[in-house]
Amino acid sequence: EILIGLVGSEMCKETESKVNLFRALTNASPFSEAVNKTLSVVQIIDQPAVNDQGEPVNRYFFLCEDGAAYMSMALGVDSCVKAVRSIWGSDFVEPLQIVPCQVKTKNGHTYKFTVL
C-alpha cells in the first residue's frame, strides 16, 4: 500500500511496503499508455535520469490510487510536475486527478497533463 503525502524513505517504513514501492517503480507503465485517461495520483516520485541524447532529465513516477504506476521523462511532464508542486506542494492531502495527453511540438511529440 502506498500512503498519500509521504515521500522517499518516509513513505515506507515496513519491508513489505518498500518491496511494493520498488515493484511499482520498476514495473511502471509508460505515460503514453495513460493518454486521455483520468488518473487518481496519490504521489509523484522523481529520480535523476539521462535521456537518449545523454542529457540529464527527471524521470517521474505517478503512483495511482488504484495501485497503477506510470513513468515519464518528457519535458512537458517535467513542466507540469513543477507547476503542480508550486501549487499543491509535494504532499497531496487527497488524490490529484490528472489526464495525460500527447502534444505535437516542432521536434515531434511530447507528453504533458491537465489537472481536473
N, CA, C and O atoms as a GROMACS GRO file, in nm:
protein
  464
    1GLU      N    1   0.085  -0.118   0.000
    1GLU     CA    2   0.000   0.000   0.000
    1GLU      C    3   0.088   0.123   0.000
    1GLU      O    4   0.187   0.130   0.074
    2ILE      N    5   0.054   0.220  -0.082
    2ILE     CA    6   0.128   0.345  -0.091
    2ILE      C    7   0.048   0.452  -0.018
    2ILE      O    8  -0.071   0.470  -0.042
    3LEU      N    9   0.115   0.523   0.071
    3LEU     CA   10   0.046   0.623   0.153
    3LEU      C   11   0.050   0.760   0.088
    3LEU      O   12   0.153   0.799   0.032
    4ILE      N   13  -0.059   0.831   0.094
    4ILE     CA   14  -0.068   0.965   0.039
    4ILE      C   15   0.014   1.061   0.124
    4ILE      O   16   0.008   1.057   0.247
    5GLY      N   17   0.090   1.148   0.057
    5GLY     CA   18   0.155   1.257   0.127
    5GLY      C   19   0.289   1.227   0.190
    5GLY      O   20   0.342   1.310   0.264
    6LEU      N   21   0.347   1.111   0.164
    6LEU     CA   22   0.476   1.078   0.221
    6LEU      C   23   0.575   1.050   0.109
    6LEU      O   24   0.539   0.990   0.008
    7VAL      N   25   0.698   1.093   0.128
    7VAL     CA   26   0.798   1.085   0.022
    7VAL      C   27   0.916   1.001   0.066
    7VAL      O   28   0.952   0.998   0.184
    8GLY      N   29   0.978   0.932  -0.031
    8GLY     CA   30   1.103   0.861  -0.008
    8GLY      C   31   1.094   0.758   0.101
    8GLY      O   32   0.997   0.682   0.108
    9SER      N   33   1.196   0.754   0.188
    9SER     CA   34   1.201   0.652   0.293
    9SER      C   35   1.090   0.671   0.395
    9SER      O   36   1.053   0.577   0.465
   10GLU      N   37   1.036   0.794   0.404
   10GLU     CA   38   0.925   0.818   0.496
   10GLU      C   39   0.798   0.752   0.446
   10GLU      O   40   0.707   0.724   0.524
   11MET      N   41   0.790   0.727   0.314
   11MET     CA   42   0.671   0.668   0.256
   11MET      C   43   0.653   0.525   0.306
   11MET      O   44   0.540   0.482   0.330
   12CYS      N   45   0.762   0.452   0.320
   12CYS     CA   46   0.755   0.310   0.352
   12CYS      C   47   0.844   0.278   0.471
   12CYS      O   48   0.966   0.289   0.463
   13LYS      N   49   0.783   0.239   0.580
   13LYS     CA   50   0.859   0.202   0.699
   13LYS      C   51   0.880   0.051   0.704
   13LYS      O   52   0.985   0.005   0.750
   14GLU      N   53   0.783  -0.025   0.657
   14GLU     CA   54   0.788  -0.170   0.663
   14GLU      C   55   0.854  -0.226   0.537
   14GLU      O   56   0.843  -0.168   0.429
   15THR      N   57   0.923  -0.339   0.551
   15THR     CA   58   0.989  -0.402   0.438
   15THR      C   59   0.890  -0.434   0.327
   15THR      O   60   0.920  -0.413   0.210
   16GLU      N   61   0.773  -0.485   0.363
   16GLU     CA   62   0.672  -0.519   0.262
   16GLU      C   63   0.631  -0.396   0.181
   16GLU      O   64   0.615  -0.405   0.059
   17SER      N   65   0.615  -0.282   0.248
   17SER     CA   66   0.579  -0.159   0.178
   17SER      C   67   0.691  -0.114   0.085
   17SER      O   68   0.664  -0.066  -0.026
   18LYS      N   69   0.816  -0.130   0.129
   18LYS     CA   70   0.930  -0.094   0.044
   18LYS      C   71   0.936  -0.184  -0.079
   18LYS      O   72   0.965  -0.136  -0.189
   19VAL      N   73   0.911  -0.312  -0.061
   19VAL     CA   74   0.910  -0.405  -0.174
   19VAL      C   75   0.798  -0.368  -0.271
   19VAL      O   76   0.819  -0.370  -0.393
   20ASN      N   77   0.680  -0.336  -0.219
   20ASN     CA   78   0.568  -0.296  -0.305
   20ASN      C   79   0.600  -0.169  -0.383
   20ASN      O   80   0.566  -0.159  -0.501
   21LEU      N   81   0.664  -0.072  -0.318
   21LEU     CA   82   0.702   0.050  -0.387
   21LEU      C   83   0.806   0.021  -0.494
   21LEU      O   84   0.795   0.072  -0.606
   22PHE      N   85   0.905  -0.061  -0.462
   22PHE     CA   86   1.007  -0.099  -0.560
   22PHE      C   87   0.942  -0.164  -0.682
   22PHE      O   88   0.976  -0.130  -0.795
   23ARG      N   89   0.849  -0.255  -0.660
   23ARG     CA   90   0.779  -0.322  -0.771
   23ARG      C   91   0.700  -0.221  -0.854
   23ARG      O   92   0.699  -0.228  -0.977
   24ALA      N   93   0.634  -0.127  -0.786
   24ALA     CA   94   0.557  -0.026  -0.860
   24ALA      C   95   0.649   0.057  -0.949
   24ALA      O   96   0.615   0.086  -1.064
   25LEU      N   97   0.764   0.096  -0.897
   25LEU     CA   98   0.856   0.180  -0.974
   25LEU      C   99   0.921   0.102  -1.088
   25LEU      O  100   0.935   0.155  -1.198
   26THR      N  101   0.960  -0.020  -1.063
   26THR     CA  102   1.030  -0.097  -1.167
   26THR      C  103   0.934  -0.156  -1.271
   26THR      O  104   0.978  -0.199  -1.377
   27ASN      N  105   0.806  -0.159  -1.240
   27ASN     CA  106   0.708  -0.211  -1.335
   27ASN      C  107   0.613  -0.103  -1.386
   27ASN      O  108   0.507  -0.134  -1.440
   28ALA      N  109   0.650   0.022  -1.368
   28ALA     CA  110   0.564   0.132  -1.411
   28ALA      C  111   0.540   0.128  -1.561
   28ALA      O  112   0.632   0.100  -1.639
   29SER      N  113   0.419   0.155  -1.600
   29SER     CA  114   0.383   0.160  -1.743
   29SER      C  115   0.425   0.294  -1.802
   29SER      O  116   0.435   0.393  -1.730
   30PRO      N  117   0.450   0.297  -1.932
   30PRO     CA  118   0.482   0.425  -1.995
   30PRO      C  119   0.363   0.522  -1.985
   30PRO      O  120   0.247   0.480  -1.991
   31PHE      N  121   0.394   0.649  -1.970
   31PHE     CA  122   0.292   0.753  -1.960
   31PHE      C  123   0.199   0.750  -2.082
   31PHE      O  124   0.081   0.784  -2.072
   32SER      N  125   0.254   0.709  -2.197
   32SER     CA  126   0.175   0.704  -2.321
   32SER      C  127   0.055   0.611  -2.308
   32SER      O  128  -0.045   0.630  -2.377
   33GLU      N  129   0.063   0.510  -2.221
   33GLU     CA  130  -0.050   0.418  -2.202
   33GLU      C  131  -0.165   0.481  -2.125
   33GLU      O  132  -0.274   0.424  -2.119
   34ALA      N  133  -0.142   0.597  -2.066
   34ALA     CA  134  -0.245   0.663  -1.986
   34ALA      C  135  -0.306   0.783  -2.057
   34ALA      O  136  -0.391   0.852  -2.000
   35VAL      N  137  -0.266   0.808  -2.181
   35VAL     CA  138  -0.316   0.925  -2.254
   35VAL      C  139  -0.470   0.922  -2.261
   35VAL      O  140  -0.530   0.821  -2.296
   36ASN      N  141  -0.528   1.035  -2.228
   36ASN     CA  142  -0.674   1.058  -2.228
   36ASN      C  143  -0.750   0.979  -2.122
   36ASN      O  144  -0.872   0.970  -2.129
   37LYS      N  145  -0.679   0.923  -2.025
   37LYS     CA  146  -0.744   0.854  -1.913
   37LYS      C  147  -0.729   0.941  -1.788
   37LYS      O  148  -0.628   1.010  -1.772
   38THR      N  149  -0.827   0.939  -1.701
   38THR     CA  150  -0.817   1.012  -1.576
   38THR      C  151  -0.742   0.925  -1.475
   38THR      O  152  -0.781   0.812  -1.447
   39LEU      N  153  -0.633   0.980  -1.421
   39LEU     CA  154  -0.554   0.911  -1.320
   39LEU      C  155  -0.575   0.978  -1.185
   39LEU      O  156  -0.576   1.101  -1.175
   40SER      N  157  -0.592   0.899  -1.084
   40SER     CA  158  -0.607   0.949  -0.947
   40SER      C  159  -0.472   0.930  -0.879
   40SER      O  160  -0.444   0.824  -0.823
   41VAL      N  161  -0.388   1.035  -0.884
   41VAL     CA  162  -0.249   1.026  -0.841
   41VAL      C  163  -0.237   1.058  -0.692
   41VAL      O  164  -0.284   1.162  -0.644
   42VAL      N  165  -0.173   0.966  -0.619
   42VAL     CA  166  -0.153   0.987  -0.475
   42VAL      C  167  -0.012   1.036  -0.445
   42VAL      O  168   0.012   1.096  -0.340
   43GLN      N  169   0.082   1.012  -0.538
   43GLN     CA  170   0.219   1.055  -0.515
   43GLN      C  171   0.292   1.065  -0.649
   43GLN      O  172   0.270   0.985  -0.739
   44ILE      N  173   0.380   1.164  -0.659
   44ILE     CA  174   0.470   1.177  -0.774
   44ILE      C  175   0.611   1.166  -0.718
   44ILE      O  176   0.652   1.244  -0.632
   45ILE      N  177   0.685   1.069  -0.768
   45ILE     CA  178   0.823   1.048  -0.725
   45ILE      C  179   0.912   1.079  -0.843
   45ILE      O  180   0.883   1.039  -0.956
   46ASP      N  181   1.022   1.149  -0.820
   46ASP     CA  182   1.115   1.175  -0.929
   46ASP      C  183   1.252   1.119  -0.895
   46ASP      O  184   1.291   1.109  -0.779
   47GLN      N  185   1.324   1.083  -1.001
   47GLN     CA  186   1.462   1.038  -0.985
   47GLN      C  187   1.541   1.089  -1.103
   47GLN      O  188   1.487   1.100  -1.213
   48PRO      N  189   1.668   1.121  -1.083
   48PRO     CA  190   1.750   1.169  -1.193
   48PRO      C  191   1.769   1.059  -1.297
   48PRO      O  192   1.779   0.941  -1.263
   49ALA      N  193   1.775   1.099  -1.424
   49ALA     CA  194   1.795   1.004  -1.533
   49ALA      C  195   1.871   1.075  -1.645
   49ALA      O  196   1.901   1.194  -1.635
   50VAL      N  197   1.901   1.002  -1.749
   50VAL     CA  198   1.967   1.055  -1.868
   50VAL      C  199   1.884   1.014  -1.988
   50VAL      O  200   1.849   0.897  -2.002
   51ASN      N  201   1.851   1.110  -2.076
   51ASN     CA  202   1.770   1.077  -2.193
   51ASN      C  203   1.856   1.016  -2.303
   51ASN      O  204   1.977   0.997  -2.286
   52ASP      N  205   1.794   0.985  -2.417
   52ASP     CA  206   1.864   0.921  -2.529
   52ASP      C  207   1.977   1.006  -2.586
   52ASP      O  208   2.068   0.953  -2.650
   53GLN      N  209   1.971   1.137  -2.565
   53GLN     CA  210   2.075   1.227  -2.613
   53GLN      C  211   2.187   1.246  -2.510
   53GLN      O  212   2.279   1.324  -2.533
   54GLY      N  213   2.178   1.176  -2.399
   54GLY     CA  214   2.279   1.187  -2.294
   54GLY      C  215   2.262   1.306  -2.203
   54GLY      O  216   2.352   1.339  -2.126
   55GLU      N  217   2.147   1.372  -2.211
   55GLU     CA  218   2.121   1.490  -2.128
   55GLU      C  219   2.053   1.450  -1.997
   55GLU      O  220   1.972   1.357  -1.995
   56PRO      N  221   2.087   1.517  -1.888
   56PRO     CA  222   2.020   1.486  -1.761
   56PRO      C  223   1.874   1.534  -1.764
   56PRO      O  224   1.845   1.645  -1.807
   57VAL      N  225   1.786   1.449  -1.717
   57VAL     CA  226   1.643   1.480  -1.710
   57VAL      C  227   1.588   1.420  -1.580
   57VAL      O  228   1.656   1.346  -1.511
   58ASN      N  229   1.465   1.454  -1.550
   58ASN     CA  230   1.395   1.392  -1.437
   58ASN      C  231   1.305   1.281  -1.490
   58ASN      O  232   1.235   1.299  -1.589
   59ARG      N  233   1.308   1.168  -1.423
   59ARG     CA  234   1.215   1.058  -1.452
   59ARG      C  235   1.108   1.066  -1.344
   59ARG      O  236   1.138   1.058  -1.225
   60TYR      N  237   0.983   1.082  -1.385
   60TYR     CA  238   0.872   1.094  -1.290
   60TYR      C  239   0.789   0.967  -1.288
   60TYR      O  240   0.757   0.910  -1.392
   61PHE      N  241   0.756   0.924  -1.167
   61PHE     CA  242   0.667   0.812  -1.146
   61PHE      C  243   0.539   0.864  -1.085
   61PHE      O  244   0.542   0.934  -0.984
   62PHE      N  245   0.428   0.830  -1.145
   62PHE     CA  246   0.296   0.870  -1.096
   62PHE      C  247   0.233   0.748  -1.032
   62PHE      O  248   0.196   0.653  -1.102
   63LEU      N  249   0.219   0.750  -0.900
   63LEU     CA  250   0.161   0.638  -0.826
   63LEU      C  251   0.013   0.668  -0.806
   63LEU      O  252  -0.024   0.772  -0.751
   64CYS      N  253  -0.070   0.576  -0.851
   64CYS     CA  254  -0.214   0.600  -0.854
   64CYS      C  255  -0.287   0.526  -0.742
   64CYS      O  256  -0.240   0.426  -0.689
   65GLU      N  257  -0.401   0.579  -0.709
   65GLU     CA  258  -0.484   0.526  -0.602
   65GLU      C  259  -0.520   0.380  -0.624
   65GLU      O  260  -0.534   0.304  -0.528
   66ASP      N  261  -0.537   0.339  -0.749
   66ASP     CA  262  -0.574   0.201  -0.780
   66ASP      C  263  -0.455   0.105  -0.783
   66ASP      O  264  -0.471  -0.013  -0.815
   67GLY      N  265  -0.335   0.155  -0.750
   67GLY     CA  266  -0.216   0.072  -0.747
   67GLY      C  267  -0.134   0.076  -0.875
   67GLY      O  268  -0.023   0.024  -0.879
   68ALA      N  269  -0.186   0.138  -0.979
   68ALA     CA  270  -0.112   0.151  -1.104
   68ALA      C  271  -0.001   0.255  -1.089
   68ALA      O  272  -0.009   0.344  -1.004
   69ALA      N  273   0.101   0.242  -1.172
   69ALA     CA  274   0.210   0.339  -1.173
   69ALA      C  275   0.249   0.367  -1.318
   69ALA      O  276   0.253   0.277  -1.401
   70TYR      N  277   0.276   0.494  -1.346
   70TYR     CA  278   0.316   0.536  -1.481
   70TYR      C  279   0.444   0.617  -1.471
   70TYR      O  280   0.470   0.682  -1.370
   71MET      N  281   0.525   0.613  -1.578
   71MET     CA  282   0.654   0.679  -1.578
   71MET      C  283   0.670   0.765  -1.702
   71MET      O  284   0.624   0.728  -1.810
   72SER      N  285   0.736   0.882  -1.684
   72SER     CA  286   0.764   0.970  -1.797
   72SER      C  287   0.892   1.049  -1.772
   72SER      O  288   0.923   1.087  -1.659
   73MET      N  289   0.966   1.073  -1.882
   73MET     CA  290   1.082   1.162  -1.877
   73MET      C  291   1.062   1.280  -1.972
   73MET      O  292   1.157   1.352  -2.002
   74ALA      N  293   0.939   1.302  -2.019
   74ALA     CA  294   0.910   1.409  -2.114
   74ALA      C  295   0.926   1.547  -2.050
   74ALA      O  296   0.890   1.567  -1.934
   75LEU      N  297   0.980   1.640  -2.128
   75LEU     CA  298   0.998   1.777  -2.078
   75LEU      C  299   0.865   1.843  -2.045
   75LEU      O  300   0.857   1.922  -1.950
   76GLY      N  301   0.760   1.813  -2.122
   76GLY     CA  302   0.629   1.870  -2.093
   76GLY      C  303   0.576   1.823  -1.959
   76GLY      O  304   0.514   1.900  -1.886
   77VAL      N  305   0.600   1.697  -1.926
   77VAL     CA  306   0.560   1.643  -1.796
   77VAL      C  307   0.641   1.709  -1.685
   77VAL      O  308   0.587   1.741  -1.579
   78ASP      N  309   0.769   1.731  -1.710
   78ASP     CA  310   0.855   1.799  -1.613
   78ASP      C  311   0.797   1.936  -1.579
   78ASP      O  312   0.788   1.972  -1.461
   79SER      N  313   0.757   2.011  -1.679
   79SER     CA  314   0.698   2.144  -1.656
   79SER      C  315   0.568   2.134  -1.576
   79SER      O  316   0.544   2.214  -1.486
   80CYS      N  317   0.485   2.035  -1.610
   80CYS     CA  318   0.358   2.019  -1.539
   80CYS      C  319   0.380   1.982  -1.393
   80CYS      O  320   0.313   2.034  -1.304
   81VAL      N  321   0.475   1.890  -1.367
   81VAL     CA  322   0.503   1.849  -1.229
   81VAL      C  323   0.552   1.969  -1.148
   81VAL      O  324   0.512   1.986  -1.033
   82LYS      N  325   0.638   2.050  -1.207
   82LYS     CA  326   0.688   2.169  -1.136
   82LYS      C  327   0.573   2.264  -1.104
   82LYS      O  328   0.569   2.323  -0.996
   83ALA      N  329   0.479   2.280  -1.197
   83ALA     CA  330   0.363   2.365  -1.171
   83ALA      C  331   0.275   2.307  -1.060
   83ALA      O  332   0.231   2.380  -0.972
   84VAL      N  333   0.251   2.177  -1.064
   84VAL     CA  334   0.171   2.112  -0.960
   84VAL      C  335   0.236   2.132  -0.824
   84VAL      O  336   0.168   2.166  -0.728
   85ARG      N  337   0.366   2.110  -0.816
   85ARG     CA  338   0.435   2.123  -0.688
   85ARG      C  339   0.436   2.267  -0.638
   85ARG      O  340   0.437   2.290  -0.517
   86SER      N  341   0.436   2.364  -0.728
   86SER     CA  342   0.434   2.504  -0.685
   86SER      C  343   0.296   2.542  -0.629
   86SER      O  344   0.285   2.636  -0.549
   87ILE      N  345   0.193   2.470  -0.669
   87ILE     CA  346   0.056   2.499  -0.623
   87ILE      C  347   0.015   2.408  -0.508
   87ILE      O  348  -0.030   2.456  -0.403
   88TRP      N  349   0.030   2.276  -0.526
   88TRP     CA  350  -0.016   2.178  -0.428
   88TRP      C  351   0.095   2.132  -0.332
   88TRP      O  352   0.067   2.070  -0.230
   89GLY      N  353   0.219   2.162  -0.365
   89GLY     CA  354   0.330   2.108  -0.287
   89GLY      C  355   0.359   1.965  -0.328
   89GLY      O  356   0.302   1.916  -0.426
   90SER      N  357   0.445   1.899  -0.256
   90SER     CA  358   0.481   1.761  -0.288
   90SER      C  359   0.390   1.659  -0.222
   90SER      O  360   0.385   1.544  -0.263
   91ASP      N  361   0.318   1.702  -0.121
   91ASP     CA  362   0.231   1.611  -0.047
   91ASP      C  363   0.086   1.643  -0.078
   91ASP      O  364   0.039   1.755  -0.059
   92PHE      N  365   0.014   1.541  -0.127
   92PHE     CA  366  -0.127   1.560  -0.160
   92PHE      C  367  -0.212   1.515  -0.042
   92PHE      O  368  -0.195   1.404   0.009
   93VAL      N  369  -0.303   1.600   0.000
   93VAL     CA  370  -0.396   1.566   0.107
   93VAL      C  371  -0.496   1.463   0.056
   93VAL      O  372  -0.537   1.373   0.129
   94GLU      N  373  -0.533   1.477  -0.069
   94GLU     CA  374  -0.621   1.381  -0.136
   94GLU      C  375  -0.566   1.358  -0.276
   94GLU      O  376  -0.488   1.440  -0.326
   95PRO      N  377  -0.604   1.249  -0.340
   95PRO     CA  378  -0.550   1.221  -0.474
   95PRO      C  379  -0.576   1.334  -0.572
   95PRO      O  380  -0.681   1.399  -0.570
   96LEU      N  381  -0.478   1.358  -0.658
   96LEU     CA  382  -0.487   1.460  -0.761
   96LEU      C  383  -0.532   1.394  -0.891
   96LEU      O  384  -0.471   1.297  -0.938
   97GLN      N  385  -0.639   1.446  -0.949
   97GLN     CA  386  -0.693   1.390  -1.073
   97GLN      C  387  -0.624   1.457  -1.191
   97GLN      O  388  -0.633   1.578  -1.209
   98ILE      N  389  -0.553   1.375  -1.273
   98ILE     CA  390  -0.484   1.429  -1.390
   98ILE      C  391  -0.525   1.350  -1.514
   98ILE      O  392  -0.567   1.234  -1.505
   99VAL      N  393  -0.511   1.413  -1.630
   99VAL     CA  394  -0.535   1.346  -1.758
   99VAL      C  395  -0.412   1.369  -1.846
   99VAL      O  396  -0.391   1.481  -1.894
  100PRO      N  397  -0.332   1.264  -1.869
  100PRO     CA  398  -0.217   1.277  -1.959
  100PRO      C  399  -0.263   1.299  -2.103
  100PRO      O  400  -0.366   1.248  -2.145
  101CYS      N  401  -0.184   1.377  -2.178
  101CYS     CA  402  -0.214   1.399  -2.319
  101CYS      C  403  -0.084   1.409  -2.397
  101CYS      O  404   0.022   1.435  -2.342
  102GLN      N  405  -0.095   1.387  -2.526
  102GLN     CA  406   0.020   1.398  -2.614
  102GLN      C  407   0.003   1.526  -2.695
  102GLN      O  408  -0.105   1.554  -2.746
  103VAL      N  409   0.110   1.606  -2.706
  103VAL     CA  410   0.104   1.730  -2.782
  103VAL      C  411   0.213   1.730  -2.888
  103VAL      O  412   0.322   1.678  -2.867
  104LYS      N  413   0.180   1.789  -3.001
  104LYS     CA  414   0.276   1.798  -3.110
  104LYS      C  415   0.369   1.917  -3.087
  104LYS      O  416   0.324   2.026  -3.051
  105THR      N  417   0.497   1.895  -3.107
  105THR     CA  418   0.597   2.001  -3.095
  105THR      C  419   0.674   2.010  -3.225
  105THR      O  420   0.657   1.926  -3.314
  106LYS      N  421   0.759   2.110  -3.238
  106LYS     CA  422   0.837   2.125  -3.361
  106LYS      C  423   0.936   2.009  -3.379
  106LYS      O  424   0.979   1.982  -3.491
  107ASN      N  425   0.971   1.941  -3.269
  107ASN     CA  426   1.064   1.829  -3.276
  107ASN      C  427   0.995   1.693  -3.274
  107ASN      O  428   1.061   1.590  -3.261
  108GLY      N  429   0.866   1.691  -3.286
  108GLY     CA  430   0.792   1.565  -3.281
  108GLY      C  431   0.675   1.575  -3.186
  108GLY      O  432   0.586   1.658  -3.206
  109HIS      N  433   0.674   1.493  -3.082
  109HIS     CA  434   0.567   1.491  -2.984
  109HIS      C  435   0.626   1.489  -2.844
  109HIS      O  436   0.738   1.445  -2.822
  110THR      N  437   0.548   1.536  -2.751
  110THR     CA  438   0.583   1.525  -2.609
  110THR      C  439   0.455   1.499  -2.532
  110THR      O  440   0.346   1.505  -2.588
  111TYR      N  441   0.469   1.472  -2.406
  111TYR     CA  442   0.356   1.448  -2.320
  111TYR      C  443   0.348   1.557  -2.214
  111TYR      O  444   0.448   1.616  -2.175
  112LYS      N  445   0.226   1.581  -2.169
  112LYS     CA  446   0.202   1.668  -2.056
  112LYS      C  447   0.074   1.620  -1.993
  112LYS      O  448   0.022   1.515  -2.032
  113PHE      N  449   0.020   1.692  -1.896
  113PHE     CA  450  -0.108   1.652  -1.838
  113PHE      C  451  -0.184   1.774  -1.791
  113PHE      O  452  -0.127   1.880  -1.767
  114THR      N  453  -0.314   1.755  -1.780
  114THR     CA  454  -0.401   1.858  -1.725
  114THR      C  455  -0.451   1.810  -1.590
  114THR      O  456  -0.458   1.689  -1.565
  115VAL      N  457  -0.487   1.902  -1.504
  115VAL     CA  458  -0.540   1.870  -1.372
  115VAL      C  459  -0.689   1.898  -1.375
  115VAL      O  460  -0.733   2.002  -1.423
  116LEU      N  461  -0.767   1.803  -1.323
  116LEU     CA  462  -0.913   1.822  -1.320
  116LEU      C  463  -0.956   1.886  -1.189
  116LEU      O  464  -1.075   1.910  -1.169
   0.00000   0.00000   0.00000
